[in-house]
Amino acid sequence: MAELVYLLCALTSAACAGLLVRSYRASRSRILLWSSLCFAGLGCTNVLLFVDLVMLPSQVDLAVLRASITLVSMLILVFGLVWDSR
């Protein structure tokens, strides 16, 4: 059951990123660009979570890589919020 939740979270993040990119192309609002990059990173994190816990359960620990991608994704969003608030 947990495997299904990991995949659904990855699909949801990817769908959000795709919808944000589509909206960005239509309106050229830069906050949509930053948000889509953040959600794309979060989608990658969810895919790595699935790979780490389901496909490679005891062989490799991808926790540091997952946390790094999540941190970079959040920093991109914060940078975009600060940059566009001026």
N, C-alpha and C positions, 0 to 999 in steps of 0.2 A: 504494500500500500504506500509506503514511504517513497518508493521508486516512482510511482505515478505522480505523487505530489511534486517531486523534484522536476520531473519532465513538464508538468503543467506550469510550474513557476517559470521555467526556462521559456516555454512557449508564450506565456503571458508577457514576460519582459521583452521578448523579441517582437511580439505583436505591438506592444506599446511603442517600442523604438521605431518600428515601421510606420505606424500611424503618425508619430511625431515628425518623422522625416517627410512624409507626404504633406503634412500641414506646413512644415517649414518651406518646402518647395512652392507651395501655393502663396504663402504670405511673406516669406523672407524675414520672419521675426527671429532674431538670433537666439532668444531664450528657448525656442523650440529646437534649435540646433544643439544647444548645450544639453537640453533634456534628453534628446534622442541619443546623444553620445553616452550619457549616463546610463540610460536604460539598455543600450547595447552592451555596455560593460557589465551591467548587472545580469543580463542574459548569459553572457560568457561565464560569469561566476556560477550561475545556476547549472550550466552545462558541466562545468568543472566539478561542481558538487556531485552531480550524478556520476560522473566518471570516477571521482575519488571514492565515493561510498558504495557504489553498486558494481562498477566494472573492475576496479582495482582495490578491493576492500582492505587488503593487508599488505599489498606489495609496495605501494608508494603513498606518501602523505602529501597531498596537494593543498593543505590548509594555508600555508604561507603564501602560495601563489594566489589562492582564492581571496585571501584577505588583502593582498596587494592590489589585485584588480578592482576589488570593491573600493578600496581607499582611493585609487586613481579616478574611478568613476565618480565618487562623491566629490573629490577635489575639482574635477571638471565642472560639475554642476555648481559648486560654490563659486568657482572662478567666474563662470558665466553670469551668475546672479550678481556678483560684485561688479563685474566689468560693465554689465548692461544697466546698472542702477545709476551710473553717472550721467 
